[in-house]
């Protein structure tokens, strides 16, 4: 039931998986598309990238068709002025922990970091006294969050060899970042390794089969 004069929207969560645990990532987030509408339904994931509100972020659990769809959407999304698609910056921007949803300027006219790099900034910031410099960030990224470095396939290699991928072809995220923390890649250039996850029933029992 919708109260307060809201509008009900029909939405379906769609995913393609091999095992139950594949539907949720290691952070408990749904892995898939949210499809809104009935006639002429549209994936919110694709719409956000296509309209410049989000960056494409690829994982090795995705199909070639999914990645190619988002690459097409990105061609349009990165051209919208004043939106995230066109505001991407290779230099690592300063992390300001004092800015929250309660005091941030709206609309935000500033440039933005690659989301995964920003999340690492937030993680590393709590580990050091004072401001997090670009050199400190690069060093901590090389060490890896929780002692494990992010790894990814170059997008071109992934799409050309998706049927038979060689894990040795993965590169570390730190190798794609300069000595001052600046990104040497664009958002769609990397296909990240997805960490395994486990799915549990309401009773707390691990779900291992359909």
VEXFI-33168 format. One record per residue (C-alpha): residue in one letter; y, z, x; chain. Coordinates in nm, 3 decimals, always signed. Each point is the difference from the previous one (the first is absolute). Example, Ala and Ser with C-alpha at 12.3 -4.5 7.8 and 13.67 -1.06 7.14 Angstrom:
REM residues 2
NODE  aa        Y        Z        X  ch
NODE   a   -0.450   +0.780   +1.230   A
NODE   s   +0.344   -0.066   +0.137   A
***
This chain:
REM residues 210
NODE  aa        Y        Z        X  ch
NODE   x   +0.000   +0.000   +0.000   A
NODE   x   +0.347   -0.091   +0.127   A
NODE   x   +0.283   +0.244   -0.076   A
NODE   x   +0.375   -0.014   +0.059   A
NODE   x   +0.040   -0.364   -0.096   A
NODE   x   -0.209   -0.136   +0.289   A
NODE   x   -0.193   -0.325   -0.001   A
NODE   x   -0.377   -0.012   +0.035   A
NODE   x   -0.122   -0.245   +0.263   A
NODE   x   -0.356   -0.123   +0.026   A
NODE   x   -0.134   +0.036   +0.355   A
NODE   x   -0.337   -0.045   +0.165   A
NODE   x   -0.108   +0.126   +0.341   A
NODE   x   -0.206   -0.273   +0.166   A
NODE   x   -0.196   +0.027   +0.322   A
NODE   x   -0.285   -0.180   +0.176   A
NODE   x   -0.228   +0.237   +0.191   A
NODE   x   -0.347   +0.023   +0.152   A
NODE   x   -0.041   +0.379   -0.025   A
NODE   x   +0.154   +0.264   -0.232   A
NODE   x   +0.198   +0.158   +0.286   A
NODE   x   +0.177   -0.331   +0.065   A
NODE   x   +0.214   +0.044   -0.312   A
NODE   x   +0.195   +0.286   +0.162   A
NODE   x   +0.142   +0.010   +0.352   A
NODE   x   -0.010   +0.293   +0.244   A
NODE   x   +0.326   +0.135   -0.152   A
NODE   x   -0.135   -0.003   -0.356   A
NODE   x   +0.194   -0.310   -0.105   A
NODE   x   -0.144   -0.269   -0.229   A
NODE   x   -0.085   -0.320   +0.189   A
NODE   x   +0.060   -0.303   -0.220   A
NODE   x   +0.247   -0.173   -0.232   A
NODE   x   +0.186   +0.139   -0.300   A
NODE   x   +0.013   -0.285   -0.252   A
NODE   x   +0.264   +0.039   -0.272   A
NODE   x   +0.021   -0.182   -0.333   A
NODE   x   -0.242   -0.182   -0.224   A
NODE   x   +0.109   -0.364   -0.035   A
NODE   x   +0.115   -0.128   +0.338   A
NODE   x   -0.092   +0.327   +0.172   A
NODE   x   +0.135   +0.058   +0.351   A
NODE   x   -0.104   +0.210   +0.298   A
NODE   x   +0.270   +0.255   +0.080   A
NODE   x   -0.109   -0.017   +0.364   A
NODE   x   +0.076   -0.372   +0.022   A
NODE   x   +0.315   +0.024   -0.213   A
NODE   x   +0.157   +0.264   +0.225   A
NODE   x   -0.061   -0.205   +0.315   A
NODE   x   +0.110   -0.323   -0.170   A
NODE   x   +0.328   +0.160   -0.110   A
NODE   x   +0.083   +0.163   +0.333   A
NODE   x   -0.065   +0.361   -0.104   A
NODE   x   -0.300   +0.053   +0.227   A
NODE   x   -0.159   -0.123   +0.322   A
NODE   x   -0.350   -0.143   +0.014   A
NODE   x   -0.238   +0.242   +0.171   A
NODE   x   -0.347   -0.135   +0.070   A
NODE   x   -0.330   +0.183   +0.057   A
NODE   x   -0.334   -0.139   +0.112   A
NODE   x   -0.158   +0.086   -0.336   A
NODE   x   +0.210   -0.274   -0.163   A
NODE   x   -0.124   -0.351   -0.073   A
NODE   x   +0.157   -0.315   +0.143   A
NODE   x   +0.120   -0.095   -0.350   A
NODE   x   +0.181   +0.334   -0.042   A
NODE   x   +0.176   -0.036   +0.334   A
NODE   x   +0.098   -0.364   -0.062   A
NODE   x   +0.144   +0.092   -0.342   A
NODE   x   +0.221   +0.266   +0.157   A
NODE   x   +0.101   -0.233   +0.284   A
NODE   x   +0.128   -0.247   -0.260   A
NODE   x   +0.183   +0.281   -0.180   A
NODE   x   +0.155   +0.113   +0.329   A
NODE   x   +0.155   -0.343   +0.062   A
NODE   x   +0.218   +0.061   -0.305   A
NODE   x   +0.037   +0.378   +0.027   A
NODE   x   +0.143   +0.007   +0.351   A
NODE   x   +0.298   -0.215   -0.106   A
NODE   x   +0.156   +0.240   -0.255   A
NODE   x   +0.319   +0.153   +0.137   A
NODE   x   +0.038   +0.374   -0.049   A
NODE   x   -0.373   +0.058   -0.043   A
NODE   x   -0.267   +0.132   +0.233   A
NODE   x   -0.144   -0.344   +0.070   A
NODE   x   +0.317   -0.117   +0.174   A
NODE   x   +0.094   +0.339   +0.147   A
NODE   x   -0.292   +0.029   +0.242   A
NODE   x   +0.109   +0.099   +0.350   A
NODE   x   -0.204   -0.027   +0.317   A
NODE   x   +0.196   +0.279   +0.179   A
NODE   x   -0.129   +0.344   -0.088   A
NODE   x   +0.269   +0.159   -0.215   A
NODE   x   +0.085   +0.371   +0.037   A
NODE   x   -0.201   +0.236   -0.216   A
NODE   x   +0.222   +0.234   -0.201   A
NODE   x   -0.205   +0.281   -0.158   A
NODE   x   +0.305   +0.136   -0.183   A
NODE   x   +0.005   -0.302   -0.235   A
NODE   x   -0.206   +0.059   -0.315   A
NODE   x   -0.024   -0.149   -0.347   A
NODE   x   +0.258   +0.259   -0.107   A
NODE   x   +0.277   -0.098   +0.243   A
NODE   x   -0.076   -0.358   +0.106   A
NODE   x   +0.267   -0.260   -0.074   A
NODE   x   -0.089   -0.222   -0.296   A
NODE   x   -0.020   -0.292   +0.027   A
NODE   x   -0.102   +0.028   +0.365   A
NODE   x   +0.176   -0.275   +0.200   A
NODE   x   -0.168   +0.079   +0.331   A
NODE   x   -0.265   -0.177   +0.201   A
NODE   x   -0.359   +0.116   -0.012   A
NODE   x   -0.293   +0.055   +0.235   A
NODE   x   -0.348   -0.136   -0.055   A
NODE   x   -0.150   +0.262   -0.239   A
NODE   x   -0.299   +0.085   +0.221   A
NODE   x   +0.234   +0.054   +0.297   A
NODE   x   +0.226   +0.221   -0.214   A
NODE   x   -0.297   +0.212   -0.109   A
NODE   x   -0.096   +0.049   +0.364   A
NODE   x   +0.361   +0.104   +0.072   A
NODE   x   -0.024   +0.266   -0.270   A
NODE   x   -0.331   +0.125   +0.143   A
NODE   x   +0.120   +0.009   +0.361   A
NODE   x   +0.339   +0.154   -0.081   A
NODE   x   -0.151   +0.337   -0.092   A
NODE   x   -0.174   +0.018   +0.341   A
NODE   x   +0.308   -0.005   +0.223   A
NODE   x   +0.324   +0.198   +0.027   A
NODE   x   +0.316   -0.190   -0.086   A
NODE   x   +0.028   -0.370   -0.075   A
NODE   x   -0.293   -0.239   +0.051   A
NODE   x   +0.104   -0.264   +0.255   A
NODE   x   -0.135   -0.353   +0.014   A
NODE   x   -0.182   +0.071   +0.328   A
NODE   x   -0.159   +0.316   -0.140   A
NODE   x   -0.105   -0.191   -0.310   A
NODE   x   -0.160   -0.279   +0.207   A
NODE   x   -0.190   +0.253   +0.212   A
NODE   x   -0.127   +0.195   -0.301   A
NODE   x   -0.097   -0.321   -0.179   A
NODE   x   -0.209   -0.101   +0.305   A
NODE   x   -0.176   +0.336   -0.017   A
NODE   x   -0.052   -0.047   -0.372   A
NODE   x   +0.045   +0.217   -0.306   A
NODE   x   -0.273   +0.267   +0.005   A
NODE   x   -0.112   -0.140   +0.336   A
NODE   x   -0.097   -0.337   -0.146   A
NODE   x   +0.207   -0.315   +0.047   A
NODE   x   +0.058   -0.239   -0.291   A
NODE   x   -0.188   -0.326   +0.057   A
NODE   x   +0.035   -0.342   -0.162   A
NODE   x   -0.113   -0.362   +0.017   A
NODE   x   +0.266   -0.265   +0.059   A
NODE   x   +0.040   -0.161   -0.343   A
NODE   x   -0.074   -0.354   +0.122   A
NODE   x   -0.326   +0.110   +0.164   A
NODE   x   -0.103   +0.199   -0.307   A
NODE   x   +0.044   -0.290   -0.243   A
NODE   x   -0.174   -0.248   +0.233   A
NODE   x   -0.299   +0.227   +0.066   A
NODE   x   -0.025   +0.218   -0.310   A
NODE   x   -0.370   -0.080   -0.044   A
NODE   x   -0.085   +0.124   +0.350   A
NODE   x   +0.261   +0.231   +0.147   A
NODE   x   -0.029   +0.139   +0.352   A
NODE   x   +0.130   +0.361   +0.011   A
NODE   x   +0.089   -0.057   +0.367   A
NODE   x   +0.273   -0.238   -0.118   A
NODE   x   +0.193   +0.287   -0.158   A
NODE   x   +0.325   +0.102   +0.168   A
NODE   x   +0.163   +0.342   -0.003   A
NODE   x   +0.322   +0.050   -0.193   A
NODE   x   +0.152   +0.152   +0.315   A
NODE   x   -0.056   -0.330   +0.185   A
NODE   x   +0.216   -0.169   -0.265   A
NODE   x   +0.288   +0.242   +0.055   A
NODE   x   +0.251   -0.009   +0.287   A
NODE   x   +0.085   +0.278   +0.246   A
NODE   x   +0.292   +0.114   -0.219   A
NODE   x   -0.204   +0.000   -0.320   A
NODE   x   +0.109   -0.343   -0.121   A
NODE   x   -0.249   -0.211   -0.197   A
NODE   x   -0.114   -0.323   +0.163   A
NODE   x   -0.154   -0.128   -0.324   A
NODE   x   +0.094   -0.096   -0.355   A
NODE   x   -0.155   +0.180   -0.303   A
NODE   x   -0.275   -0.258   -0.075   A
NODE   x   -0.108   -0.048   +0.364   A
NODE   x   -0.265   +0.274   +0.011   A
NODE   x   -0.310   +0.081   -0.207   A
NODE   x   -0.062   +0.371   +0.048   A
NODE   x   -0.333   +0.175   +0.027   A
NODE   x   -0.068   +0.201   -0.314   A
NODE   x   -0.135   +0.349   +0.055   A
NODE   x   -0.314   +0.091   -0.196   A
NODE   x   +0.032   +0.234   -0.296   A
NODE   x   -0.224   +0.191   -0.240   A
NODE   x   +0.012   +0.017   -0.381   A
NODE   x   -0.099   +0.318   -0.184   A
NODE   x   -0.087   +0.062   -0.364   A
NODE   x   +0.177   +0.255   -0.220   A
NODE   x   -0.268   +0.254   +0.096   A
NODE   x   +0.067   -0.052   +0.370   A
NODE   x   -0.311   -0.204   +0.070   A
NODE   x   +0.039   -0.295   +0.239   A
NODE   x   -0.039   -0.336   -0.179   A
NODE   x   -0.222   -0.229   +0.208   A
NODE   x   -0.130   -0.250   -0.256   A
NODE   x   +0.099   -0.165   -0.325   A
***
